[in-house]
């Protein structure tokens, strides 16, 4: 996937983190001249322009993006609530806007919608359940926008469980499917990793992984539950 253009340079840390967790590559520019100077060989996938700190510079970047031989789209504008009147007569400079401070899931939803609407870019392969997001390309995970610091096997176990919501797995099945048939550790290995995952998910979300007595573990509820 081609990178998104971000303005300003450096971009707000919360924006960079949200994009990294969602698997969107990006490059930042400090002004309109950087659009061409830093443009990747295959072009930009789109742009996210933050106008809440430098409105004049932000709209200059938007105008430059739209005046190209092939106007760039999609362009997502980030503004504060007090700037809504600044959008009047400027709707040709952007495709959608999002108020700051934004929630990472709202930003992700708006980007997905824009890419679908314009037919540009590709969406990273994700596993999503409630507030949990696993990026299968970058091996990153987050819950309600908060990054999770997982080991490789913790990530693999969580990915497997979250990919099969509502299904109950025995410890032996989890050992063979996640660790592999060549692994000779005991079932206690699964219990230890489940305990660590619950701790890292936090008290509010620990219940996503449920213990089924005398059987094993289940993640969430079946997508077909009534």
N, C-alpha and C positions, 0 to 999 in steps of 0.2 A: 504494500500500500504506500502511495506517495505521502509525504508528510503534510500536515496542516501548517499553514502560515499563522504565526501568533504575533500580535502586537500588544504591548511594547516589548522591548528587550532590556532586561530579562522580563519574562511574563510573571504575573502574580504566582507565588508558590502554590496556592491552592488550585489554580488552573493547571499548572504543570503536573501536579500530583494526580489530579483527577484524570487527565489524559493518559498519563503513564499507567495508571491502574487499569484503565479501560483498553489499553493497548494501541492507542492512536499515536503514531510517530509525529513529531512536530519540529519546527525550526522557528525561532523568533527573529523579528526584524525591529529596528529602532525607528525607522521612518520609511517613506514611500520609495526611496532609492534602494533600500534593501530588498525590495520585492524581486527585482531582476537580479541584483548582485548575489543573492543567496538562493535563487531558484534552483531546485533540483533538476537533473537532466530530464526526468519525465514530467516535470511540472508540479504544481501544487494540487493537493487533493481538495483544498478549500481553505477557509480562513476563519479565525476567531479573533475579533478585534475588541480590545478592552477600551471603552471610552469613558470610564468613570474617573480616571486619573488625569488623562490628557485628551480631552474631547477634541480639541483642534487637530492634534496629530492623528487621532483615531479616524476622524472623518476624512482627513487628507489621504490616509492609507486606503480607506474605502473607495474614495473617488478614483485613486490610481488603479485599484483592482478592477473597477468597472470600465475604465477608459482603455484597457488593453485591447489589442486586436480581437482577442476572444475573451470577453469579460469573465472574470473568475467567479465561479459559484460552486458550492454555497458559501455565503458569508454570514457568520453568526456574530451579532453585536452584543457585547456585554455592557450594560449601563446601570446606573443607580436609579432608584425610584424618582428622584428629583429631576432626572434628565428626560423624562418621557416627552415633555414638550419639545425637546431638541430634535425629536424624530419627525416632526411635521415637515412635509415637503422634501423628506430625505429617504422615503421608502424605496427609492430606486438604488440606494447604496448598500442595502443588505437584504438578506432573505428571511431572517428571523432575528429576534432579540431575546435576551434572557436577563432578568434583573439580578444585580449583585447585592448582597452575597448570595451565591447560588448553591443549591444542593447538588452534589456530584451526580445523583441519579437523574435529576432534571436535565442537567447538561448532557448526559449520555442519551436521554430520550430525545432531546431536541436534535442532537447530531444524527442519530439514527433516522429520524424523520426527514431531516434535510437531505441526507445521502439517498434515502429511498425516493424522495420527491424529485431530486435532480438527476438521479441515476449515476452519480459520481462516487468514487471511492468504494471500499469494501469494509464490512464490519468485522472486527476481530472475532475469532471463535471464542465464545464465552459460555460458561455454565452459570445460570442465574437461578436463585431461589430466594424468595422474600428479599431481604437486604443483602444476601450473600452474592458476590460476583467472583468467579474464578476465570482468569484469562489463560486459555490453554496455549497461547503463543508465547507469553512472557513468564509463565509460571508465577504470576502474582495473584494475590487474593485480597479481598476487602469485604468488610461487613459494615453496612450503612456508611460507606465512604471511608471507613477507618482501615488502613492497611493492616494485614495480618502477617506477622513474622513466623512463617512456617518452615519447618525442615522439609527436605525432599519427600520423605515418606509420609509426613503429616499432610502435605499437599496432595499426594497421590491417594491417600485414604479418603480425604475430604472430597476430592474430585470424584472418586468412584461412588461414594455414598450419595453425593448431591446429584449425580447423573442418573440415579435410580430412586427418586423420592417415593417414599411409602413402602418400599420393598424391604423385607427383613432378610438379613444375611447372618449366617452363623459365623463364629470366629474362624472356623476352619475354612469356610468359603472366602472370607476376607483375606486370610493368609495366602491362599492360593491365587486369588485374583489380583491382589495388590502387591504382595511381596514376591509371588512367583512360586511355582511348584518346587524349585530347587532350594527354597528357604526352609531351614530345619528348626527355626525357633518355635516356641510353644505359643498357645493361645493367649498367654499373659501379655505377649507383645502387642496384640490388638488392644487389650484393655488399657495398657499404658498409653498408647497413642490416642485412644478415645478420650482418656482423662486429660491429656495435654491439649487436645483439640477443644474440648469443652472450656478449659481454662482460657484459652486464647480467644475463643468466640465471645467470652464474657458472660456474666450472669444472665443478661437479658436474652442471649441467643443460645446458651448452652443446651436448652431443651430441644434444639433442632435435631440433635443426635439422641435418640431415645433407646433405652435398654429394654429389650423384650425378654422377660424372665425365662430362663431355661432354653433360650433359643440363641439370641445374639443382639444385633443392633439394627435400628431403622432410622433413616434420615427423613425428617419432615413427614408430610402426608402425601398419599398417592395423588397424582394429577387427576385421577378419576374419582376421587372421594366426593360424596354427596354432602 
